[in-house]
């Protein structure tokens, strides 16, 4: 986009931030599938990374960590368990709570994917200098923090 062009100069829907976020997410998904994995999604990778960091975790803790609702986490956990990436069992003393942990296969996949995740990010931001890339990260982080704060106060 030309530096003198403003959002108002663009036609709808291109001038809307939501449209740009959706398109950027589509670019991320296609880059992820090509560079990192067509089989393990970036969201599944996030769960693998969280489990590596936390050890075993409840499905609720996973949802909180990766900012997903209960039904989405339950579906992801079911699919990841079926793929052999994680194990799931009932928590001792609380039959309503599932505890999720990495399998050896899941840990190996997380390790295999880690450098590819860096490559995905590098490809997505390759056309930016380091200040632009840092600014993009900062602005997105601020948007999400403000959205979380608004959700919490509602």
GIFEN-V455258 format. One record per residue. N is the residue number from 0. RES is the residue in one letter. SS is DSSP state (H for helix, E for strand, - for the rest). PHI is phi in whole degrees, -180 to 180 (none if undefined). OMEGA is omega in whole degrees, -180 to 180 (999 if undefined). Layout:
N/RES/SS/PHI/OMEGA, N/RES/SS/PHI/OMEGA
This chain:
0/X/-/none/179, 1/X/-/-60/-176, 2/X/-/-62/-180, 3/X/-/-87/178, 4/X/-/-74/177, 5/X/-/-112/178, 6/X/H/-58/-178, 7/X/H/-64/179, 8/X/H/-75/-177, 9/X/-/-88/176, 10/X/-/-77/172, 11/X/-/-74/0, 12/X/-/-92/-175, 13/X/-/-59/-177, 14/X/-/-81/-176, 15/X/-/-96/-178, 16/X/H/-58/-180, 17/X/H/-58/178, 18/X/H/-64/179, 19/X/H/-66/178, 20/X/H/-64/179, 21/X/H/-61/-180, 22/X/H/-67/177, 23/X/H/-65/177, 24/X/H/-65/176, 25/X/H/-63/177, 26/X/H/-63/178, 27/X/H/-60/-179, 28/X/H/-62/-180, 29/X/H/-70/177, 30/X/H/-66/178, 31/X/H/-58/-177, 32/X/H/-63/-179, 33/X/H/-77/-172, 34/X/H/-95/-172, 35/X/-/-95/-177, 36/X/-/-168/172, 37/X/-/-81/-175, 38/X/-/-103/180, 39/X/-/-108/-177, 40/X/-/-74/177, 41/X/H/-64/177, 42/X/H/-69/177, 43/X/H/-65/176, 44/X/H/-60/179, 45/X/H/-59/179, 46/X/H/-66/177, 47/X/H/-60/-179, 48/X/H/-65/179, 49/X/H/-64/179, 50/X/H/-65/176, 51/X/H/-64/-178, 52/X/H/-73/-174, 53/X/H/-92/-167, 54/X/-/82/177, 55/X/-/-69/180, 56/X/E/-149/175, 57/X/E/-76/177, 58/X/H/-61/178, 59/X/H/-65/178, 60/X/H/-62/177, 61/X/H/-60/179, 62/X/H/-59/179, 63/X/H/-64/-177, 64/X/H/-67/-177, 65/X/H/-107/175, 66/X/-/59/177, 67/X/-/-127/179, 68/X/-/-75/-175, 69/X/H/-57/-176, 70/X/H/-68/178, 71/X/H/-67/178, 72/X/H/-62/-179, 73/X/H/-60/179, 74/X/H/-66/179, 75/X/H/-61/-179, 76/X/H/-62/179, 77/X/H/-60/-179, 78/X/H/-68/-180, 79/X/H/-70/176, 80/X/H/-66/179, 81/X/H/-61/179, 82/X/-/-82/179, 83/X/-/81/-179, 84/X/-/-81/-176, 85/X/E/-141/169, 86/X/E/-116/179, 87/X/E/-138/176, 88/X/E/-147/178, 89/X/E/-68/179, 90/X/E/-71/176, 91/X/-/-64/178, 92/X/-/85/178, 93/X/E/-148/-176, 94/X/E/-68/179, 95/X/E/-87/-173, 96/X/E/-109/175, 97/X/E/-98/175, 98/X/E/-108/-175, 99/X/E/-115/179, 100/X/E/-143/176, 101/X/E/-71/167, 102/X/-/-91/175, 103/X/H/-60/178, 104/X/H/-63/179, 105/X/H/-63/178, 106/X/H/-65/179, 107/X/H/-66/178, 108/X/H/-66/177, 109/X/H/-61/179, 110/X/H/-66/179, 111/X/H/-64/-176, 112/X/H/-79/-174, 113/X/H/-50/179, 114/X/H/-69/179, 115/X/H/-72/176, 116/X/H/-63/176, 117/X/H/-63/179, 118/X/H/-66/176, 119/X/H/-59/-180, 120/X/H/-62/179, 121/X/H/-61/179, 122/X/H/-64/-178, 123/X/H/-66/-176, 124/X/H/-115/-175, 125/X/-/-60/-178, 126/X/-/-84/-179, 127/X/-/-106/170, 128/X/-/-82/-174, 129/X/H/-63/179, 130/X/H/-68/178, 131/X/H/-66/179, 132/X/H/-63/178, 133/X/H/-65/179, 134/X/H/-66/178, 135/X/H/-60/179, 136/X/H/-58/-178, 137/X/H/-61/-179, 138/X/H/-66/178, 139/X/H/-64/179, 140/X/H/-62/179, 141/X/H/-63/179, 142/X/H/-60/-179, 143/X/H/-69/178, 144/X/H/-63/179, 145/X/H/-66/177, 146/X/H/-65/177, 147/X/H/-64/-180, 148/X/H/-66/179, 149/X/H/-66/178, 150/X/H/-64/-179, 151/X/H/-67/-178, 152/X/H/-86/-178, 153/X/-/-78/999
